[in-house]
Amino acid sequence: MKRRIVTFPAAGMGGIILLATVLLRAMAAAPLPGMIRPESDHVFTSTRCISGMTVAPGGDLWVATPGGVLRHTPEGSWQQFTRLDGLPSQEARSFFIAGEKVITFFPTASATWQSGRWLASAGSVRYAGLRDGQICAAVWNGQTCAATVAGLSIQHGEGWRKVEMPLSTGTHISALLPRGKTLWAALYGDGLWQFDGKAWQFMLSVPAEAREITTLAAAGDTLWLGTRREGLWSYQAEHWRRHPQPNEPYDHNGQSLCLYRNCLFMGTLEDGLVVDTGDGWKHVTMPEISSGAPRQMAVFHEALFLRHSSGKVDRFDGQRWERDFCKDLPRKEASALAADEGRLYVAQGGGWSEYDGRAWTHYLKLPDLQGLAITALLPDGDTLWIGTRHRGIAEYSHSTETLRWHDDRSGLPDNWITYLARQGSTLYAGTLAGGLACRDGQDWSPALPGEEITALATSEASTLYIGTRNGLWQRKPDGALVKVERPYLDEIQALQVDGTHLWVGTRTGLYFIAAP
């Protein structure tokens, strides 16, 4: 890394004071260690939620997660597979072993591992279950067993024999594993029990973090245990060991993205923030921030502002979080954030407030905005563009204190605005169901009709990136609209330009796209 040397002319005590001031400001704005960008397209997922496991005849352990498929060899090595490796989805559910083939089932597709590669197929297997409300099932000593919240049932001929739940603090049987003369059962929230055909006996305690058990498997003398939120565990020689995968975020359902001090911040659906600092992923949630459901971020005056689904806004100065920074606003719940060099803009029901770093100015009494839900803000010099849920876009002039409306009568394809952005002289509005609206001059023109616009981001090269439920598009400075050909990019929820690269937050993974 090149070092930058800054020199200052000698100017007596005034120069020293100036130098000290500059250095203090530089220290306050100094970046965190900073993330390392991948060299090519990459996806970050979390595999801490285990949905299924199986052991192949050769001894490989296969693990299904919402973040892809994990493979553990008898030699102890791990391998992760995602959509970049040919999977039709990252949300693996279960497996079926057919000789040397490993078939993985996803919500709407399947994939077969054969000869060192994945072969995807349309359609999946949906088991109806053997019993109403079935949670798990197994074949033990030639008998079919099925567990529901009421307990265990064992099939006899055309009927079933009911086995009551053991006296456990667990809520239900969440996984079954045949082991010779006994049937092992995981009690969700408790530990492992065994059934010998007549009675239950407590078998093995598990660490407190691993008690939300979802699945069990065994390979030789190793017991494998999957959990709902705390990943994969193994038990061998009376010792529990956790198996976290390297360089994984705590969760990957990306709702919002922001670059702040050379670190990537991503808001998740309900698991707080995940932050790539360069020293690995950091997890930030309550009580450090106001909720586990952050929704939008903006950078203003060297601080990061974070809006939550609850409407609260937190402030981060690079070292410390200040919760509920906007608690004194007249209308408490923020619905959108925006910032320019001079102001932070906070939308509230029926209006917005502006903060210049010292004091607030409120715009909450404009008659035309009362009762409206504001969904997006875009500062544009003297003008503030205001997106609403049902009324279209309001164009507010600070100098004349006037409000002008743009809606379907003006050419907007939909009055529910999701995002606003500017690229050069063109204003863009993303809508819920009408696609993208473009305005260069006085008229609005549609693009991507029928699409739900879920994110917009502009690059320094004046390229507009457009996220939808069905893929990623870019609009070039010359107006050309081109789809970014990455078949794995769907259900896009957030975009963040990073120089010539792009970060894409989706429901099933965080993607780094190298020079799209």
N, C-alpha and C positions, 0 to 999 in steps of 0.2 A: 504494500500500500504506500502510495506517495505521501510525503509529508508536505504540508503547506506552511511556509515560513512567512509570517506577517511582521513587518517592521514599522515602527512609529518614529516620527521625527522628535528630537528633543525639544521640549517646550516648557521647561521648568516645572513647577508644582502643578500648574493647570494641566500640562501634558501627562503627568503621573496620575492625576485624578481621572483624566479621560481614559488612560490606559487601564486603570483599575476597573472603571465602569465597563469598558468593552470586554475585559476578561471575565468579569462577573456575569455579564449577559451571555457570553459564549459558553461559560460553564453551565449556566442555567439551561441553555438550549442544546447542550451537548447530546448527541444521540446515544441511545442505549447500544449495547454491543452490535446490534444490527444483524439482520438475517442474511443468510447466504442463498442467493438465487440458484435454482437448478439450472443446468445447462440445456435442458430440453424439456418438452412437455412432461409434467409430473402431476400426480394426484396424491393428496394427503387425506387419509381416512382414519377413523377410529375403529379399533376392533375390540373394544372393551365390553361390548354387548354380544354374548355368545348365544346363537340360536340353534346350533346343532353340531354334533361331532360323530365321527366314525373312525374305526381303525381298519385299514386295508390289510389284505393277507400278508403283504411284505413288511408290515409293521409301521407304515406311515400313518400318522394321525392327521385327519382332515378336520378343519374347524370352519364352520359357517358363521359369518358375522354380517351386520349391515354395512361393513366397510370392506367387504371382499372375502376371499377364501384364504385361510392359512394352512400351510402344510408343514408338519414337523417330522423329520426323518428319525429313524432309530439311532443315528449318529449324533443327533442333537441339533441339527441345523434347522432354521426357519426360512420359509419362503412365503411371500404374500402375492396374491393374484388379484388384480382389479380389472376394470374395463380396458385399461391400457394394455393388458395382457390377453385380451380377447374375450373376456367374460361379457355376457349380454347385459349384465346388471351387477351392481355391487352388493345388492341385498340378498345374500345367500341364505337359504332357509334350511335345507336338509340334503342328505346324500343317499345314494344307492350304489352298492358295490356289485359289479358284474364282471367277474374274473379279474383281469388287470385294468378294467375300465372303472373310473370313478365318475359317477354322474351326479352333478350338483343341480339342485332345483332352486329356482328363483320365483318371484311372484308371477311372472308371465312367460318365463322361458326356462330352458335348461342348458347345461353345457357338459360335455364329456371330456375328461382328461385322458388322453390316449397318446402314447408314444411321445410324451414330452410337450404336448400342445393341447389347447382347448378348442373344441369344436362346438359351436353354439347352435342351438335348435330352437325353433319357435314352439311355444306351448310348454306347459309345466304340469306337474302332477299335484292334484289337490285331493288329499285323502279325506273322505267323509268322516272317518273315525269309527271305532267299533261300538262306542257308547255315546249317548248324548252328553255333551259337556266334557268330552275326553280331553285330557291334558297331555298324557303320554301313554305309551303302550310298549309291550315287550313280549317275546316268547320265552318262557322259562320252563325247563323240564317238559317240553312238548305242549305246554299249556299257554294259551293266549291270555295276557293280563292287560288290563286297561285301568288307568287311574282318572278319577274325577275329583271335584272338590269334596265329595261325600266319602271318598276313600278308594280302596282297591277292589276291583272285580276280576274274578278268574273264571274263564269260560269252561263249562262242562257240557259237552254235547251242544244242544241248542239253547241251553240256559246259562246263567251266570251265578256264581257264588260271591256274595258280597263279603268283603273283609273290611272291618271298621278301621278308622284311622288310629294310629298309635297315640299314646298319651304324650303328645309333643307340643311344644310352643309354636311349631310351624303351622302355617295356614292351610297347606295342602301338599299332596305329593306332586312334585314338579318334574321328577326324572326317575326312570327305572333302569336297572342294570343287572341282568342275570349273571350270577357268579356261582356256578356249580350247584350245590344243594340249597343255596339261599338266593333270595331275590333282594338286591339292594335297592333302597328307595331314598331319594333326597326329599327332605321335608323343608319346604320353602320358608326361610327365615330361621331355621334351626340347624340341622346337621344331617348325618346319614344314619339310616336304620336298616335292619335286615329282617326278612320274613322267611321262616323255615317251612311254611305251609300251615302252621298252627298258630304261631304267636309272633309278635313283634319284639325286637330287642335293639336297644340303642347300640350303634356300632362305632361311630367315629364323630368326634367334634371337629368342626371346621373353624378357621379364623372368622372373627366377627364380620370382616369386610366381605367375606365370600359366602355368606349365608343366603343370599338371594339366588339360589341355584336354579339353573335352567336346563342343564343337560349333563350326562355322565358318560364316560368311556374308560376303558382299561386296555393297556398294552403291556403285556408281561407283568412285572411286579409294580407297574406305575398306574395309579388311579388319576384320571383327568376329570376336572370339574369346571364347568362353564357357569358364568354368572350373568345377571341382567345388566350390571353396570360396571363391574370391577374386573372384567377380563377373565383370563384363563389361569387355573391353578392346577398343580400336580402334587400328589402325595406319594412319597417313596421313602422307605426306611424310617418311618415315623416322623417324617419332616414334610411340612407344607412349603411349597415354593410358588411364587407368582411369576407369570411369564409376560411382562409388558413388552410390546413391540417398540423398537427404537423409532424416534422422531415422529411420534404420532400426536396429533392434537387430542385434547380430552373429548371433543365431539367434532363432527364435521358437517352438521346441518347449518350451512352458512347463510345467515339472514342479512348481514351487513359487513362491509369491508372498509378499512381505512389504513393508510400508511401514515405513521406518526413517528418521527425521530428514527427513521430507517428501520422500523419494526412494523410488522403486519398485525393489525388487530382485526379479529373476526368475531362478530356477535352471532351466537347460536340460538336455536329455537327456545331452549329452556335450560341450557347448561352454562350460562354466563358467557364470558369472553375467553377466547383462546388467543394467545399472543406468541408470535414467532420472534424471539429476541436475538437469535443467533446462537444462543446457548441452549437451544431446545425450546419446546413449546411450554409456555406458562399458562396456568389456568387461573382466572380471576372470577369470583362469584361472591354471593352474599357471605358474610356481612361487609366485605370490602367495597362492593358496589351495591346499588339499591335493590337489584333483583337478579334472577337468573335468566331473564328474558330481555336482553338488550336488542334494540331495533335499528338505531341509526347513529352515525357519528359525524362530527364536524370538527375541524381544527381552526381555532381562533386565538390570536395573540399567544402563540407557542404552547397552547394547552389543548387537550383533547376533550371534547364534550360528547357525552354519551346519553342518548335518549332511550328510555325503557318502554316496554309495552304498557306499563302502568301510567306513563306520562311524566314520570320523574326524570330529571336530567342531572347527571353527575359530571364532575370536572376532574381531569387528571393533569397534573403539571409535570409528569415524567417521573415523579417519585412517590407522590401521595394522591390518593383519591379523596375528593370532597363530595360527599353524597348530598343529593337533593339541592344542587346549587341554585335552582330556580324556585325554591320553596316560597319566596315572597312575591311571586308574580300574582297579579289579580285573579287570573284564572289558572288553576294549579296544573292541569294536565297538558303537557306539550304533545303536539301531534306531528310536528315536523321541525327539522333544524336546517339552517344554512348559514354560511359565513362568507364574508369578503374581507378585504384588508382592514376595513374600518369598523365593521359591526358583526355581531352574532345575532341571528334572527331566530326567534322561537315562536312557532305557530301555536295558537290555542284556539279553543272553540270560538268562532266568530271574529277572529282577528289575529294579531301577532304583536310581539314585543321585540325591541331592538336594544342591544347592549353594546356600548362603545368601549368597554373596559373600565368605565368609571360609574356610569349611571344608566338606568333603563328609560326608554321612551316607549309608551304603549299606544297601539293602534287597535283599540278594542271596541270602538263605538261607531265604526262606519256602518250605516244602516243596511247596506246591501250585503254585508258579510254576516249579519247576525243569524244565528241558528245553523250556519254552515260548518261542515267538517272540512278542515284544511288538510290536504294530503301532501303538498309539496310547495317549496319556496325556491325562488331563483333570483338572487340579487343581480341587477344588470345596470350598473351605473346609477342614474337617478331613478330608475324603474325597479320595482319589485314585482315579479310575476308570481301569482298565487294560484296554485292548483287546488281544486275542490273535489268533493266526492260526487256531486250530482249537478253542479252549476257550471262546470267548465273552468275557464281561466280568467282571473281578474288581473288587470294590468294597472298597477298603482304608480302614479307619478308623485314623488316627494316634493318636487318644486311647485306643482300646481295643486297638490293635495286632491287629485281627482282619480276616480276609479272607472275603468272601461272594461266591459265584458267581452270575452270570446267564447262562443259555444257552438252548438250544432248549426245555428243560423249563420255563423261566420265561417263555416266549413270544417269545424272539428268533427271527426267521425264518431266521437263518444265524449260525453260530458263528465265521465269519471276519470280523473287525471291521476296517474300513478307516479310519474317522474317528469321533471323538467330539466332541460339542458340547452346550452348554446354551443354551436360549432361555427366559428367565424361570424358571418352575418345572419346565420340561420338559427332560428329558435325551434326547439323540438319539444314535443309533448308526448309522453307515453300514456296510453289509455288502457283501461281494464279489458275492453273487448273490441275496440275499434282499430287497434294497431298503433302506428306512429303517425303523428301529425307534424308537418314541417311548415315553417313560416319564414319566408325571405321577402321582406317588403310588407305588403298588406294582406296577402291572401294565404290561406292555409291549404295545404295539399296532403293527401293521405299516402301512407306507405305501409307495407306489411299488413294489409287489411285482415281483420279477424283475429289477429294475434293479441295475446295479453302481454303488454310490455312490463317486464319485471325489474329492469335495471337499465340505466344509461350511464355512460362514462365517456369523456373526451380525452384525447391524447394531445401532447404538445405539437404533434404533427397535424392537428386538426382533423383527426379521424374520430368519428363517433362510433362507439360500440353499443350494440343494442342487445340486451338479454331478453329472451322470451321463454315460455314453457317448452318450446319445441326446438330451441337452438340459439346460436349466437350469430349476429349479423354485424357488419361494419359498413358505415357510409363514408365513402372517401371524400376528400375536399372537393372533387369535381362533381359530387352528387351521386356517383355510382354506388349502388347497393349490392353488397356481396355477402353471401353466407360463408362463415368460417367453417370449413369442412373438418369438423371434429365430431364424429358420430356419437361420442360419449358425452357431449355437452348438451344436456337437456335439463329441464326443471331448474333453470337459472334463477337465482334469487338476489345476487349481488355481483357487482363488477368493481374492480379497482385497477386503473392503469398504473404501471410501474416502469417508467421509461419507455422502452420499446416492447415491453412485455405486458401481460395481462393476467390478473388474478380473477378467477371465476368461482363464486360461491354457489353451490347447488345443494339440493336436499340430500344428496348421497355422497358428496365429496367436495373438497376444495382443490381446484385445478390451477396449476401454473401453466400458462400458455406462452411459449417462447416465440416472440415476434410473430403474432398472428397476421 
